[in-house]
Amino acid sequence: MNENHNDYNYSKKEALYKRMFKFAKDCRALVKRLPKISANFEDSKQLIRSSGSVGANYIEAWDAISKKMNYIG
């Protein structure tokens, strides 16, 4: 039972990671389509940075949880 539970959690983790990666790629595609005017420059940079940091924060959180679970049991 525990093994199946871990497989389920891993598949959910993987699915969410893929969605976040797609979101970051979609944000970059959107920025490429925006007009190259000064009003869009800073907002575009911020969108690219923040869309990528979502995935990075997610990975760090899962690593911390994994380390904690290994320590506990």
Secondary structure, DSSP 8 states (H G I E B T S, - for coil): -HHHHHHHHHHHHHHHHHHHHHHHHHHHHHHHHS---HHHHHHHHHHHHHHHHHHHHHHHHHHHHHHHHHHH-
